[in-house]
Amino acid sequence: MRLSKQITAFFLLLIMASVGARLAIAADDAKAAAKKTFGDDEAPELAPQRVPPLVIARPAELGETSMSGQYHFYLGTTHAHSGFSGDHAKSVADKLNHGVANYDLHQPLEIFEKAKANGYDFYFMTDHSSPEQNPFYKNGFTDEHWAITKRQAQQATTPTFLALVGYEFSRNTDPDKGGRGHMNVLNADLWASAYAKGHTFDWLYDWLQTQQAGGPVIAQFNHPQMPGNLVAKNFNNYKGRTRARNEVVRLAEIWNSGEAMHYVPTVRKIWAIGWKVAPTCGTDVHGPLGLENRRLRTGVLAERLTRDSVMEAMKSRRVYATLEPKLHLEFTLNGVMMGTALANRPAGDLKAKVFVNDPAGAVPSKVEIYGANYDTNGGATKTVASLPVPHGQKTVEATVAGGYDFYYAAVFKEGVETPRAFAAPIWMDDN
């Protein structure tokens, strides 16, 4: 009997140690995410935050369509990592494997399956493509692992879940004076190292234009920082925009990892500089740990849940960012869909219409519509309409003043003072 109790106690200790190690890995990943925002010396101590299971209040509304009836609403993430990312591989090595990397742990398939079980419609795996950074990155992001990620994405995809592949082009140093920052490249066939000589953002913007043969390949500014700081991850102050480059760079994270608002003014600045990008949410989860606790989502309006259809939606910027994981949002001006860059500026006032509904039960309280100008035209932003959302109503409308360079919408919910979602802008020019 005593031996049996000792054996039981031993296995309980092993289980507790394993759980502790997993929590430590999740905490390490959270700290790494915080460093992107606060810097290495100011990153707060973060621990994984558990949230209640997601309950769908009105399941029948999950399949509702856009105002035109043409598009469905799909919600997922454009930014996540597996054990092939060097930072997560190091956490696993330090906490579970005596400092030795184990790339068989937390492979993409495991994470895709967990995302599927937690209600994601689509999930991009975007591991760091910087093998020169250190041995964990070198042995993690390889051609073999790139092929494995693609194969496992195909294996995980079903009619109700879409697994997708990209990579994070992460420039943490700047020997070429081409800027620091992390940029996701989505739907790529080939990958490129962010640490190779000459691989600046100018180089990436131009190279990606040559990589479109297999379908849209688009790029996203990740956890962007304000221009003006020489060592900030601000993509060389967002310089170098051309219309051709903007055909590739279509997205920017307005939220990353959590609900803090610090990226919102940066994205507004990116718009004012002239980049025509749709706002997104990147969960930026490293591995499977804590995936179920990240509720922020990128929403797309697509005809169906296929790679071609979702990538076409992102290329067209029919995209919104939301902190409510099942929120449906659509914004139009004069019947023109969000994300559109108009060939000709319309004259006079504009008819704005917003559709907003949350089948999971969050109650939208109001919609604000903003008009804004490019920096070259003064950079001003103004709330041009503030529209209460009556209970039980899904659409609100307003006539808004013309004369701005672009317009976008934000959604608020009852009991929260800050926005819960942003729709992609509609631009009055196509330059």
C-alpha positions in Angstrom: 0.0 0.0 0.0 2.8 2.4 0.9 4.6 1.7 -2.4 1.4 2.3 -4.3 0.9 5.7 -2.6 4.5 6.6 -3.3 4.1 5.8 -7.0 0.9 7.8 -7.2 2.6 10.8 -5.5 5.5 10.5 -8.0 3.2 10.6 -11.0 1.2 13.5 -9.5 4.5 15.4 -9.2 5.3 14.7 -12.8 1.9 15.9 -13.9 2.3 19.1 -11.8 5.8 19.7 -13.2 4.5 19.3 -16.8 1.6 21.7 -16.2 4.0 24.2 -14.6 6.3 24.0 -17.6 3.5 24.6 -20.0 2.3 27.6 -18.1 5.9 28.9 -18.0 6.2 28.5 -21.8 2.9 30.4 -22.3 4.2 33.1 -19.9 7.5 33.4 -21.8 5.6 33.7 -25.1 3.4 36.4 -23.5 6.5 38.3 -22.4 8.0 38.0 -25.9 4.8 39.5 -27.3 5.0 42.3 -24.7 8.6 43.2 -25.7 7.3 44.0 -29.2 5.3 46.8 -27.7 7.2 47.9 -24.6 10.8 47.1 -25.5 13.2 44.6 -23.9 13.7 46.7 -20.7 10.1 47.6 -20.1 8.1 44.5 -20.9 5.6 43.8 -18.1 5.3 40.4 -16.5 2.4 38.8 -18.3 0.7 35.5 -17.5 -1.8 33.6 -19.7 -5.3 35.0 -19.0 -8.1 32.4 -19.0 -11.5 33.4 -20.4 -14.8 31.6 -20.1 -15.8 29.3 -22.9 -17.3 31.0 -25.9 -21.1 30.6 -26.1 -23.0 31.4 -29.3 -26.2 33.1 -28.3 -27.8 32.9 -31.7 -26.2 30.1 -33.7 -28.6 30.5 -36.7 -27.1 33.9 -37.4 -23.5 32.6 -37.9 -24.3 31.9 -41.5 -25.9 35.3 -42.3 -24.7 37.1 -45.3 -23.6 40.7 -46.2 -26.1 43.4 -47.1 -25.8 42.5 -50.8 -26.2 38.8 -50.0 -23.0 38.1 -51.9 -20.6 37.4 -49.0 -20.4 35.4 -45.8 -18.5 36.5 -42.7 -15.5 34.5 -41.7 -13.3 35.1 -38.6 -9.8 34.0 -37.9 -6.2 35.1 -37.5 -3.5 36.4 -39.8 -0.7 35.9 -37.3 0.3 32.8 -35.3 3.3 30.6 -34.6 4.2 26.9 -34.2 7.1 25.2 -32.6 9.1 26.0 -35.8 9.5 29.6 -34.6 12.8 30.1 -32.9 11.5 32.0 -29.9 8.9 29.4 -29.1 11.4 26.6 -29.8 13.7 28.2 -27.2 10.9 28.4 -24.6 10.2 24.7 -25.2 13.8 23.8 -24.9 14.4 25.8 -21.7 11.2 24.6 -19.9 10.7 21.0 -21.1 13.9 19.6 -22.7 17.0 20.7 -20.7 17.9 23.4 -23.3 17.6 21.1 -26.3 15.1 22.0 -29.1 12.4 19.6 -30.0 10.8 20.5 -33.3 8.4 17.6 -33.1 6.5 19.4 -30.3 3.8 22.0 -31.2 3.9 21.4 -34.9 1.4 23.3 -37.0 -1.1 20.4 -37.3 -1.6 20.3 -33.5 -2.3 24.1 -33.5 -4.6 24.0 -36.5 -6.6 21.3 -34.8 -6.9 23.3 -31.6 -7.9 26.4 -33.5 -10.6 24.4 -35.3 -11.9 23.2 -32.0 -12.1 26.7 -30.7 -14.3 28.1 -33.4 -11.8 29.8 -35.8 -12.9 29.8 -39.4 -9.4 30.3 -40.7 -5.9 30.3 -39.2 -2.7 31.5 -40.7 0.6 29.9 -39.5 3.3 32.5 -39.8 6.6 31.3 -38.3 9.6 33.6 -38.2 11.8 33.5 -41.3 15.0 34.6 -39.8 17.2 31.5 -39.6 20.4 33.6 -39.2 19.2 35.0 -35.9 20.4 32.1 -33.7 20.5 28.3 -33.7 16.9 27.9 -32.5 15.7 30.0 -35.5 18.1 28.3 -38.0 17.0 24.8 -37.1 13.3 25.8 -36.8 12.7 27.6 -40.1 14.0 25.3 -42.7 12.8 24.2 -46.2 11.8 20.9 -44.6 9.6 22.6 -42.0 8.2 25.0 -44.5 7.1 22.0 -46.6 5.7 20.3 -43.4 3.7 23.4 -42.6 2.1 23.4 -46.1 1.3 19.7 -45.9 -0.2 19.9 -42.5 -2.3 22.9 -43.5 -3.8 20.8 -46.3 -4.4 18.0 -43.8 -6.2 20.2 -41.3 -8.5 22.0 -43.8 -12.1 20.9 -43.9 -15.3 22.5 -45.4 -15.7 24.4 -42.1 -12.1 25.3 -41.3 -9.3 26.7 -43.5 -5.7 26.3 -42.5 -3.4 28.7 -44.3 0.4 29.4 -44.5 2.6 32.4 -44.5 5.7 33.6 -42.7 6.9 36.5 -40.5 9.7 38.5 -42.1 11.2 39.7 -38.8 13.9 42.3 -39.1 15.2 43.0 -35.5 18.5 44.4 -36.7 19.2 46.9 -39.5 22.7 46.6 -40.9 21.4 47.7 -44.4 19.6 50.8 -43.0 16.4 49.4 -44.4 14.2 49.6 -41.3 13.2 47.3 -38.5 9.9 45.6 -38.1 8.0 42.4 -38.6 5.9 41.8 -41.7 3.7 38.8 -42.4 3.7 37.4 -45.9 0.5 35.5 -46.5 -0.2 32.7 -49.1 3.4 32.6 -50.3 4.9 29.7 -52.3 8.5 30.7 -51.5 9.9 32.2 -48.3 12.6 34.8 -47.8 15.0 35.4 -44.9 14.6 38.7 -43.1 18.3 38.6 -42.1 19.9 37.9 -45.5 22.1 40.7 -46.8 20.1 43.3 -48.8 16.7 42.0 -47.6 15.2 45.4 -46.6 11.5 46.2 -46.7 12.0 48.0 -50.0 13.5 44.8 -51.4 10.6 42.7 -49.9 7.9 45.0 -51.3 9.4 44.7 -54.8 10.2 41.0 -54.7 6.7 40.1 -53.6 5.3 41.7 -56.7 7.1 38.9 -58.6 5.5 36.1 -56.5 1.9 36.4 -57.6 1.7 33.5 -60.1 0.1 31.1 -57.6 -2.6 33.5 -56.4 -2.6 36.6 -54.3 0.4 37.0 -52.0 -0.1 39.9 -49.6 1.8 41.5 -46.8 0.8 42.8 -43.4 2.5 45.3 -41.0 2.7 43.5 -37.7 2.4 45.2 -34.3 3.5 48.5 -36.0 5.2 51.3 -34.1 5.0 55.0 -34.7 7.3 56.7 -37.2 10.0 59.0 -35.9 12.1 56.7 -33.8 15.2 55.5 -35.6 15.3 52.1 -33.7 11.6 51.5 -33.6 9.9 48.7 -35.5 8.3 51.1 -37.9 9.4 49.8 -41.3 11.8 52.6 -42.0 9.2 55.2 -41.1 6.8 53.5 -43.6 8.7 55.1 -46.4 8.8 53.9 -50.0 5.1 53.5 -50.7 4.1 53.3 -54.3 0.8 52.2 -55.8 2.5 49.0 -57.0 3.9 48.2 -53.6 0.5 48.9 -52.0 -1.0 46.3 -54.3 1.0 43.8 -52.2 0.9 45.4 -48.7 -2.8 45.2 -47.9 -3.1 44.8 -44.1 -1.9 46.3 -40.8 -2.5 45.0 -37.3 -4.6 47.4 -35.3 -4.7 44.9 -32.4 -2.0 42.3 -31.6 -2.3 39.7 -28.8 -4.7 41.7 -26.6 -7.2 44.5 -26.4 -4.8 47.5 -25.7 -5.4 50.5 -27.9 -1.7 51.5 -28.5 -1.6 50.3 -32.2 -4.8 52.3 -33.1 -3.1 55.7 -33.5 -0.2 54.1 -35.4 -2.5 52.5 -37.9 -4.3 55.9 -38.3 -0.9 57.4 -39.0 -0.1 54.7 -41.5 -3.4 55.6 -43.3 -2.5 59.3 -43.2 0.9 58.6 -44.7 -0.9 57.1 -47.6 -0.8 53.3 -47.2 -4.1 51.8 -48.2 -4.3 48.9 -45.7 -7.2 47.1 -43.9 -7.0 46.7 -40.1 -6.5 43.3 -38.7 -6.1 41.4 -35.4 -3.2 39.1 -34.9 -3.6 36.6 -32.1 0.2 36.1 -32.3 -0.1 32.9 -30.2 3.2 30.9 -30.1 2.3 27.3 -30.0 -1.0 25.9 -28.8 -0.8 27.2 -25.3 -3.4 30.0 -24.6 -4.9 29.9 -28.1 -8.3 29.4 -26.6 -8.0 32.6 -24.5 -7.3 34.9 -27.5 -10.7 36.3 -28.6 -9.5 39.0 -31.1 -10.2 38.1 -34.7 -9.7 39.3 -38.3 -12.9 39.2 -40.2 -13.3 38.8 -43.9 -16.3 39.0 -46.3 -15.8 36.2 -48.7 -18.0 34.2 -51.0 -16.9 30.9 -49.5 -14.4 29.4 -47.1 -11.7 28.5 -49.5 -8.1 29.7 -49.9 -8.9 31.4 -53.2 -12.0 33.2 -51.9 -10.4 34.3 -48.6 -7.3 35.6 -50.3 -9.4 37.4 -52.8 -11.3 39.1 -49.9 -8.0 40.1 -48.3 -6.6 41.4 -51.6 -9.8 43.4 -52.0 -9.5 44.6 -48.3 -13.0 43.4 -47.5 -11.6 43.0 -44.0 -12.3 44.2 -40.4 -10.6 43.9 -37.0 -12.6 42.9 -34.0 -12.2 42.0 -30.3 -15.5 40.1 -30.5 -14.8 36.7 -32.0 -18.1 36.3 -33.9 -18.9 39.9 -34.8 -20.2 40.6 -38.3 -19.3 44.0 -39.7 -19.8 45.7 -43.1 -19.3 49.3 -44.0 -20.4 51.0 -47.3 -20.4 54.5 -48.8 -22.8 55.1 -51.6 -23.1 51.3 -51.8 -19.3 50.9 -52.3 -17.8 48.2 -50.1 -15.2 48.9 -47.4 -11.6 48.4 -48.6 -12.4 50.0 -52.0 -10.1 52.7 -53.5 -12.3 54.8 -55.8 -11.1 55.7 -59.3 -12.9 59.1 -59.0 -13.7 61.2 -56.0 -17.5 61.5 -55.6 -19.0 65.0 -55.4 -21.2 66.1 -52.5 -22.4 64.2 -49.4 -22.1 60.5 -49.0 -24.6 57.9 -47.9 -23.0 55.7 -45.2 -24.5 52.3 -44.2 -23.1 49.9 -41.6 -24.3 46.4 -40.8 -23.2 45.1 -37.4 -24.4 42.0 -35.5 -22.8 39.6 -33.0 -24.3 36.0 -33.0 -22.3 35.4 -29.8 -24.4 38.0 -28.0 -22.3 41.1 -27.6 -24.6 44.1 -27.9 -23.4 46.9 -30.2 -24.2 50.3 -28.7 -23.1 52.7 -31.4 -21.2 53.1 -34.7 -18.8 56.0 -35.3 -17.8 57.0 -38.8 -14.6 59.0 -39.3 -13.4 61.2 -42.1 -9.7 61.7 -42.4 -7.1 63.3 -44.6 -3.6 62.4 -45.8 -0.7 64.2 -44.1 -0.2 66.0 -47.4 -3.7 67.5 -46.9 -3.2 68.3 -43.2 -3.8 64.8 -41.7 -7.0 65.8 -39.8 -9.5 63.2 -38.6 -13.0 64.0 -37.6 -16.0 62.0 -36.4 -18.6 62.7 -39.1 -21.3 60.5 -37.7 -22.1 58.9 -34.3 -25.0 56.5 -34.7 -26.8 54.6 -31.8 -27.6 51.0 -32.7 -31.2 50.3 -31.5 -31.7 46.9 -29.8 -32.6 44.3 -32.3 -31.5 46.4 -35.3 -28.5 45.4 -37.4 -28.1 48.3 -39.8 -27.6 52.0 -39.2 -27.4 54.7 -41.9 -26.3 58.4 -42.1 -25.5 61.1 -44.6 -21.9 62.2 -44.1 -20.0 65.2 -45.4 -17.8 64.7 -48.4 -14.4 66.3 -48.8 -12.2 63.8 -46.8 -9.5 61.6 -48.4 -10.8 58.4 -46.7 -13.5 57.2 -44.3 -13.7 54.3 -41.9 -16.0 53.0 -39.2 -15.7 51.8 -35.6 -18.1 49.7 -33.5 -18.7 50.1 -29.8 -20.6 47.8 -27.4 -22.6 48.3 -24.3 -20.5 48.9 -21.2 -17.2 49.6 -23.0 -15.9 53.1 -23.9 -13.3 52.1 -26.5 -14.0 50.6 -30.0 -14.5 46.8 -30.3 -14.1 46.7 -34.1 -12.7 48.7 -37.0 -13.8 48.3 -40.6 -11.4 48.9 -43.5 -11.5 52.4 -44.9 -12.9 53.5 -48.2 -10.5 55.8 -50.1 -11.6 58.6 -52.4 -8.6 58.0 -54.7 -6.8 55.0 -56.2 -3.3 56.5 -56.3 
